[in-house]
Amino acid sequence: MAALQSSPKASAGIDEWVDTIDLATQTNIVVVGSPAVNLFAYAVNTVVPAGFLQVTHAPMRIRVLDQGRDLFFPEDVEHSEFDRHFGLVLLTRSPINPKYHLLWIAGISGMATQAAARFVRDLVINPTSTLNAIKIKNPNIAVVAPAWEAGYRLEQYQSMWRVNDYTVIWSGQQ
C-alpha cells in the first residue's frame, strides 16, 4: 500500500471490527490473507472465481476456475515443504456489493502471501513491465510463488520471513 498515493477516501478495517462489514458494502475492498486467518476471505472463498480448498488431513491448496475446469496449486499433495508456498492475487467484482471490486491477496503460507503482495506492488509501481513478463494480456487472477535467492535454502527463508521476489506460476482471465 505504501506504493499507492494517499487518499482521504481510503479507510482500513480489521475483519473482527463490528463496523468493518458496513465499510465493505460501500467501496472497493482489499482482503489480505487466506480463509484460515481472515473472516472476509473465509466469507468470499467459495463465491469468487479462485480461492482456497481445505481438505481434512491435507494441506490447503489454491483452486482456480479455468475454462470450466478447476486447476489446483499445488497440483498434487506431496506433503513436501514446497506444498504450502503458493500465493493468490485475484481482482474481481465484490461479492459483497457487485458495483465495486475485490482485490484479494493471500497465500497458503505467510511467505506465499508476501510473494503475492510483492506482485501487486510491482503491478502498482510498474504495470507495463510486470504485465509484459506474463504471457496473458490483462489477467485478473495470478498464482505466484516465492523466488528463493541463489545460495539460500527454504529453511533459511523461514527463519528470516522476508520474501524479496516471486515467480508467476499461472495467470488468467475470468
JOQUIUR-V804180 format. One record per helix or strand of 3 or more residues. SS is the DSSP state (A for helix, B for strand). FROM is the first residue (numbers start at 1). TO is the last residue. If there is no record, write none. Layout:
SS;FROM;TO, SS;FROM;TO
This chain:
A;20;24, B;29;32, A;39;44, B;50;53, B;61;66, B;69;73, B;87;93, B;101;107, A;110;125, A;127;132, B;141;146, A;154;160, B;166;172
